[in-house]
Amino acid sequence: MSEPAGLYVHLPYCASRCGYCAFVVTTDGESRDRYLEALEREASLVAAEASGAPFDSVYLGGGTPSLLPPAAIARLLDALRDRFSIDPYSEVTLESNPEDVRADAVAAWRRAGVNRVSLGVQSLSDEELAAVGRRHDARRARAALETLAPSGLSISADLILGLPLQTRESFVRSLAGVCDSGVSHVSVYLLETEKSRTIEEDRRSHPDRYLDDDAQADLWLEAGEALLERGFLHYEISNWAQPGCEARHNVKYWTRTPTLGLGVSAHELWAQRRRANVSSLEEYLGRLGTGRRPTALDQAVGPEEAAKEELFLGLRLAGGVSAAGIEAFVAREGDERLRSDYEGWLTTGILAREDGRVRFTERGFLVSNEVLSRFV
């Protein structure tokens, strides 16, 4: 293995489900202790395959990992360190909601080894937050940012563009608010209404509550310019960071660096195999109770599939991919429509070819899903 690997742990427990959420989560915390025990059993099973491989990133995602008592987070991280070769200077990320951020909890997270917090702000507008069922309000989000600012942790803030009742002015205020708090990383996600039946039906019934697609596109470009002026580099479709503060763990996904996944619905790439765990919590717990890995998918990734992945994952990054590599792929596929599309993307400025690399332009990122689907 040429680069240290990453370790992802899915913690599915939430106090409530947000209107836009498409992740595997549960609001029933009764099984939490059994789940944490199952995670330790799964870690023991997986560690045998990892066989001493080095890791330099750990990501506790969800769900809402910050819902766990700090002592449970500390025990989990200790269990992972006992089973895997985790570098003491690893990036260790905890996803958190603003309502869970308290000074005592933050101090306990640090003692447990967490050094990065990804905060689900989503908006600094009370109306927008209430419209999608977020439990915090803007005041609580600002208080969380103020608590985290002097903590010594690396802080990332998530925002969503396209929320119901959002206006250009309200989004600009939210973006300025998180930047002014001193965060070193900002993620801006376009609301994917099709992933939530409730949101999709609301948008059809009340289109006046939503910015139209053109307005969202203009605002996304405006956000990128504002972040650039504040010193943030646009390094991936939805992510901006101060220099040196890119999300180490997430970059592993986009560069096909090996990662292991623990927990219900977790995915991994290891030894040129892609695996995914079952998405049923009860099935996950049941399988581990009998000493079996709870995989629902286990497929080898051959050279052809790996070449495709290198393109559609690598193009997500601002640095793009090798021009020779993408052009060899287009020629090898023998797909006249793909060749024509590729030439068109270059001609219209969706893609740029410079210094032996092909990358999305800023405007090209807006249609990246359409382009990337041609390489899947």
Buried (B, 14 or more C-beta within 10 A) or exposed (E): EEEBBBBBBBBBBBEEEBBBBEBBBBEEEEBBEEBBBBBBBBBBBBBEEBEEBBBBBBBBBBBBBBBBEBEBBBBBBEBBBEBBBBEEEBBBBBBBBBBBBBEEBBEBBBEBBBBBBBBBBBBBBBBBBBBBEBBBBBEBBBBBBEBBEEBEBBBBBBBBBBBBBBBEEBBBBBBEBBBEBEBBBBBBBBBBBEEBEEBEEBBEEEEEEBBEEEBBBBBBBBBBEBBEEBEBBBBBBBBBBBEEBBBBBBBBBBBBBBBBBBBBBBBBBBEBEBBBBBBBBEBBBBBBEEEEBBBBEEEEBEEEBEBBBBBBBBBBBBEBBBBEBBBEBBEEBEBEEBBEBBEEBBEEEBBBBEEEBBBBEBBBBBBBEEBBEBBE
